[in-house]
């Protein structure tokens, strides 16, 4: 962490520059920490979504592609199984 005030500095402009530089550095550090928290939360949401899709896929059978068609699966469930629906 940077020093907010330079000790015994009589130059007000230099002191102001040092203060603002330190303040910007502290704000930058806070933004980086916040981005890390958001990224962690996004990873947890992604993992939960994958678990939800996997649970859904296990409970709904694949539709038959013969003469009779069963219930249709949502596109995300087919993509999750690696069918590559475009």
C-alpha positions as CSV (number, residue, x, y, z in Angstrom):
1,X,0.0,0.0,0.0
2,X,1.3,3.5,-0.8
3,X,1.7,6.3,1.6
4,X,-1.1,8.9,1.5
5,X,1.1,11.8,2.6
6,X,4.8,12.4,2.1
7,X,6.3,13.3,5.5
8,X,7.4,17.0,5.9
9,X,6.7,17.9,2.3
10,X,6.3,21.6,1.9
11,X,5.5,21.3,-1.9
12,X,1.7,21.2,-2.0
13,X,1.5,20.2,-5.7
14,X,3.9,17.3,-5.3
15,X,2.0,16.2,-2.1
16,X,-1.3,16.4,-4.1
17,X,0.1,14.3,-6.9
18,X,1.4,11.7,-4.4
19,X,-2.0,11.6,-2.6
20,X,-4.0,11.2,-5.8
21,X,-1.6,8.6,-7.1
22,X,-2.1,6.6,-3.9
23,X,-5.8,7.1,-3.9
24,X,-6.1,5.8,-7.5
25,X,-4.0,2.8,-6.6
26,X,-6.3,2.0,-3.7
27,X,-9.3,2.3,-5.9
28,X,-7.7,0.2,-8.6
29,X,-7.0,-2.5,-6.0
30,X,-10.6,-2.5,-4.8
31,X,-11.9,-2.8,-8.4
32,X,-9.5,-5.8,-9.0
33,X,-10.8,-7.5,-5.8
34,X,-14.4,-6.9,-6.9
35,X,-13.7,-8.4,-10.3
36,X,-12.2,-11.4,-8.7
37,X,-15.3,-11.9,-6.6
38,X,-17.6,-11.5,-9.7
39,X,-15.5,-14.0,-11.6
40,X,-15.7,-16.5,-8.7
41,X,-19.4,-16.1,-8.6
42,X,-19.8,-16.5,-12.3
43,X,-17.8,-19.8,-12.1
44,X,-20.1,-21.0,-9.4
45,X,-23.2,-20.1,-11.4
46,X,-21.7,-21.9,-14.5
47,X,-21.0,-25.0,-12.4
48,X,-24.5,-25.0,-11.0
49,X,-26.0,-24.6,-14.5
50,X,-24.0,-27.5,-15.7
51,X,-25.3,-29.6,-12.8
52,X,-28.8,-28.5,-13.6
53,X,-28.5,-29.5,-17.2
54,X,-27.0,-32.8,-16.3
55,X,-29.8,-33.6,-13.9
56,X,-32.4,-32.6,-16.5
57,X,-30.8,-34.7,-19.2
58,X,-30.8,-37.7,-16.9
59,X,-34.5,-37.4,-16.3
60,X,-35.7,-36.8,-19.8
61,X,-35.1,-39.5,-22.5
62,X,-33.7,-38.6,-25.9
63,X,-36.4,-38.2,-28.5
64,X,-36.7,-41.0,-31.0
65,X,-35.8,-39.9,-34.5
66,X,-37.9,-42.7,-36.2
67,X,-41.4,-42.4,-37.6
68,X,-42.8,-41.3,-34.2
69,X,-41.4,-38.5,-32.3
70,X,-41.2,-38.3,-28.5
71,X,-41.1,-35.1,-26.4
72,X,-38.5,-32.7,-27.8
73,X,-35.5,-31.8,-25.7
74,X,-34.5,-28.2,-25.4
75,X,-31.5,-27.2,-27.5
76,X,-29.2,-26.7,-24.5
77,X,-29.7,-30.3,-23.5
78,X,-28.7,-31.6,-26.9
79,X,-25.7,-29.3,-27.0
80,X,-24.7,-30.5,-23.6
81,X,-24.7,-34.1,-24.8
82,X,-22.3,-33.1,-27.6
83,X,-24.8,-33.3,-30.5
84,X,-23.7,-29.9,-31.7
85,X,-27.1,-28.5,-32.6
86,X,-26.6,-25.3,-34.8
